Structure formats: C-alpha cells, structure tokens
Amino acid sequence: MVPHRRPTPNGYTAPARTPDMSDTSDWRERLVENRAEKDRFLAEHPQSPIPPEQRDGFDGLAYYDPDPDYRVQAAVEVHDDPEPAYMETTTGGEMRYLRAVTLRFDLDGTEHTLAGYRQPGEGHLFVPFRDKTTGQQTYSAGRYMELELDGEPSELPERVTLDFNLAYNPFCAYSETFDCPLPPEENWLEAAVEAGERDEPAQ
C-alpha cells in the first residue's frame, strides 16, 4: 500500500503543503484558484491518485461553496512533552504520530477541540477529523487539514486560523492502493462542517 500524500503542482510532497490563506483580502479568489489547481493535478498529473482509466471521465471534485464562517480562530495549547497517538488506517494498519497541540475554537457558538499531530521531521501539523457530514455529504473515512510550521510547535502563536474550507479527502477516497490514517475519536466533531471537499464528484 502507498502512504497517503497530497498533491501539489509538482507532484507529491512529504509532507503536503497547505496554501497560506491567513490574509483575508483575496481569500475567496485564492481558495477558488487552489481548488482549480488541485482538479488539474488530479486530472492530468502522472502521480494523480485517480486510476488512469478513470481520469478521462473526471470533471473535478465537489466542494461546498466558500464560506468565511468556517474560518475560525483557534487557541493553541502546545504539549511540551507530546504523547504518542496511534491511528488505525484504511487498510487495517496503524500509524504513529505525536499529539503536538490542542486547538480550541468556537463553531456556531459552541466550543470544540481538535488535536494536531506531527511525525518527526514534518513541517506541518496534521489535523484529521470527522463531523456530522461524514458518511453523508463527505467522505466516509473523514477529512484532513494541515497547519504549516515555521519551526517547532512551541513557536506557534497563541491563536491560529483554522480554515475548514481547506478540508480535503485523503487519497484513499480515490484508490484502495493508498493507506490513510483514520481520524481518532478525540477528533470527532459534534457539528456539521459544511465546508471544504464533499464526497460526490462534481457534475
């Protein structure tokens, strides 16, 4: 099985890179451009996770409309001595991460938390999650987000922007050859996150 990776214009990265959308002045335009770029990658790139025989019929991913209400400010609690977290994978395996931070934020007037995980040497925090749309409007195994790091988690500001419009499906949504970690129960949100990638293909 191939470990999950996320596309960029030049193919895979390890880890994936997330577009910087902290500047709100042209946020919607950059989000639409990012989605179009990903659709091109999936349709045309040799490393697309979509099987070659299915690419001619690929018309783009399905997304929720951009919604600034799902760009929230999250308080960052850094864990100086992070505990290991073991995530089951879509193929029945297990992946080890470190629980680096806890993110606290309000969504629709209710406080929620998500854990941010890291593997040694990675330049981002991995934030997998499930929500009330999982298995209904969004991918049944959950979705992912990432937060870029310019150093160690301890160097993060006290608050960061958590943009659910960037929530994306893991590669195993397109092919069973990929092995993707499943969001642990502590990252199951009791809210419907109607933002980011949807499950059904675009029409």
QUIMONOR-V481825 format. One record per backbone hydrogen bond with DSSP energy under -1.0 kcal/mol. NH is the residue of the N-H (numbers start at 1). CO is the residue of the C=O. E is the energy in kcal/mol with one decimal. If there is no record, write none. Layout:
nh = [NH/NH]
co = [CO/CO]
e = [E/E]
//
This chain:
nh = [2/4/8/11/27/30/31/32/33/34/35/36/37/38/39/40/41/42/43/44/45/48/54/58/64/70/71/72/74/75/76/77/79/85/87/89/90/92/95/97/98/99/100/100/101/102/103/104/105/107/110/112/114/116/117/118/122/125/126/127/129/130/132/134/135/136/137/138/142/143/144/145/147/149/155/156/160/162/164/166/167/168/173/174/175/178/179/182/187/188/189/191/194/195/197/198/199/202]
co = [177/179/11/8/24/26/27/28/29/30/31/32/33/34/35/36/37/38/39/40/41/45/51/55/196/67/68/162/160/104/158/102/100/97/95/93/180/89/87/85/118/83/98/116/116/77/114/75/112/110/107/105/103/101/126/98/119/147/117/145/143/187/191/131/138/133/133/133/139/129/168/127/125/123/152/153/74/72/70/163/164/144/170/171/171/175/2/88/184/185/130/189/192/193/167/62/137/60]
e = [-3.6/-1.4/-2.1/-2.2/-1.0/-2.3/-2.3/-2.4/-2.2/-2.5/-2.1/-2.2/-2.4/-2.1/-2.3/-2.1/-2.1/-2.6/-2.0/-2.3/-2.1/-2.1/-2.5/-1.5/-2.7/-2.0/-1.8/-2.6/-3.1/-2.9/-2.9/-2.6/-2.9/-3.0/-3.0/-1.5/-2.0/-1.8/-2.6/-2.8/-2.7/-3.0/-1.3/-1.5/-1.9/-2.2/-3.3/-2.2/-2.4/-2.6/-1.4/-3.2/-2.0/-2.5/-2.9/-1.9/-2.3/-3.0/-3.1/-2.9/-2.8/-1.9/-2.9/-1.7/-1.9/-2.3/-2.0/-2.2/-1.8/-2.6/-2.7/-1.1/-1.9/-2.4/-2.2/-2.0/-2.3/-3.4/-2.6/-1.7/-1.6/-2.3/-2.1/-2.1/-1.3/-1.2/-2.8/-3.5/-2.4/-1.8/-3.0/-1.0/-1.1/-1.7/-2.4/-3.1/-2.5/-2.1]
//
